């Protein structure tokens, strides 16, 4: 939106604070880099990887939420193909490192988790929450960082839902479950990667056939989006493919630096727990928080937690990119129905991701790239939830025809 400068007669941006936001983002990034440099160099590097993730997500608009919605409503598979490419590249990068088990003197482990009913239930809840909340794990981060006030509400509710679920993990863990299944360990890494690449190729072929057989009007594809959604000569479809490759490489960088793949939602759980602890909540009343890694993370600085640090990096990376491109324009007025949808969607996202051992990034992307069976189970349950979410989304006052460049 533009307004006319009566003195000059020229158009100028309606919101003049972009440079201030960019300056704030740079200043915060500098302070955080200086702080984490006291830990070790890997923390500094991981924070920079987080910033690059935020930049990549924002520039390419790489979101799962809109991609699945377009696939359901318009047979537009551009984002789905980009995700399949992302998984294939990540698998090929991960396999040699995970098969070896260590790199440069540091142990390497994949995104592994048990396979059980709680994974399926949590992923189904997450799928609904994506559509109501307007973002997935990564989409919520870069949407909030990019200036979306509604997405910020979703993020806050996301944190609350994740913490709520952590207090009930002992109940969910009693549901029937299989042990962790790492396909690479069971079949050997070359066979496992060949098998998973074959599955991805079969899915791509099946999706293409599905779209061609469903002659429902003319599919609205990413190629037909207005020129304003382009970056230079790159169409949104090409941006998505490039974004998928970039995210795979950055996930691999996370694995090398942190010793584990990229995750997101643990940070949300920790932030809410720290806030509750500051308000007087006693962690010892919860089995989840009374010992082990959660208790240590709760007692330590938030910036020392790798997931939290990278989440903050993604927020700042998206914020800086939005400001640098003149798109950081928060809107404080949110209709009541839309606000309710953001809160309910965020709670479902947080609760579902916690009991399912991760979101579309930590469970699906990193899980499948690590050849963990739970990653495949996660997406198989999340897609039906997404379909349900798409059709109840209008209840929250959201349009099922979003602008091309938004999550």
Secondary structure, DSSP 4 states (H G I P E B T S, - for coil): -EEE-TTT--EEES---HHHHHHHHHHHHHHHHHHHTTT-HHHHHHHHHHHHHHHHHHHHT--HHHHHHHHHHH---HHHHHHHHHHHHHHHHHHHHHHH-EETTEE-------EEHHHHHHHHHHHHHHHHHT--HHHHHHHHHTT-HHHHHHHHHHHHHHHHHHTTHHHHTTS-EEPP-BHHHHH-HHHHHHHHHHHHHHHHHHHHHHHHH---S----GGGS-GGG-BTTB-HHHHHHHHHHHHHHHHHHHHHHHSS----HHHHHHHHHHHHHHTT--GGG-TTTSSHHHHHHHHS-GGGSHHHHHHHHHHHHHHHHHHHTT---------HHHHHHHHHHHHHHHHHHHHTTS-IIIIIIHHHHTTBHHHHHHHHHHHHHHHHHHHHGGGGT--SS--TT--
